Amino acid sequence: MKRIFSGLQPSGVLTLGNYLGALRRWVELQESYDCLYCIVDMHAITMPLEPTALRENIYEVAATYMACGLDPSKSTLFIQSHVAAHAELGWMLGCKTPMGWLNRMTQFKDKAGKDKEKASLGLYGYPCLQAADILLYQTHLVPVGEDQKQHIELTRDIAQSVNSAYNASLFTLPEPLISEIGARIMSLRDGNKKMSKSDPSDFSRINLRDDTDLIVQKIKKARTDAEPLPDNFDQLADRPEARNLITIYASLQGQTPQKVCETFSGQLFSIFKPALTELVIEKLEPISHRINELLSDKGELARHLKKGAERAEELASPTLRNAQNIFGFVAR
Ligand code: AQP
């Protein structure tokens, strides 16, 4: 059976972007693949984050995974730092990755901002740890949003260069798996910026745990324009905010954006926004309700995560040992 690996950072409350770009797809995939879904806490500390918030977020992400439909009896759900092989292989791959490759990564440029001198080494080396996450499990497919495509390509480059440097087939070359619709959900305040859980403005995103009132307010305040909606999605090329709201609707409704344009053709946002609000609430309310239920028993969540980590460790161990041997380390 082909293997899938993916992960989410517990860097905040998960958003509609995380759901549509990643989680929803993961749930479908668990029916036909051997899936490992990780809570990548070691990635989350590459940016400033309070320890108490991180701990809360980790449980919250675990509860969100399960509330969205990930089933611990079908998928391996675990916390990255519970499997030390991630850090070990991450370091080894970092030593084999030219800085020139890392310098091209747009995520580092976006997250480091203007003051690169203050960014951490961890943020710069993030893609090497991500490569380790994926390569440890001989992963075939990595379901991600569009924003992560570059990192998966880098993972392939690292795997290929290590395999050929040591003339060994140490790592399987993974492929990204990117949905056609919902792969890039944008901020509600700026249609050219990705919806992100760490954006300082809460009104830039819809969180999976937002209550009905907040969803109503956020969609009401979402930036749009005064033009009516066209009957053709392609005509929204220069209207990023309108394009984004149509994409969200289409993605949640399981329709093409073109079909949504046909339905709402000629309508203003005063008509479209309430329809979108209703749909978002209908889809997210059961999820947020279930998250709250699951969070009321953290012991149970921890038991699932422990079992997941045990399986992940078993799977990761042969690849790590092999890599250590090939690199020339002496076995203990
Ligand atoms: N806006 C988005 N649209 C579609 N997919 C998205 N993803 C994230 N944002 C969107 C997908 O969610 C998965 C996990 O992301 P992550 O937590 O590892 O980090 P990220 O991509 O950097 O996501 P965020 O929400 O923007 O986190 P912060 O703010 O901490 O950086 C990935 O598959 C990603 O593609």
Residues whose N, C-alpha, C, O or C-beta is under 5 A from the ligand:
A	BS01	AQP	G7 L8 Q9 S11 G17 N18 G21 A22 P143 V144 G145 E146 D147 Q148 G182 A183 R184 I185 M186 K194 M195 S196 K197 S198 D199
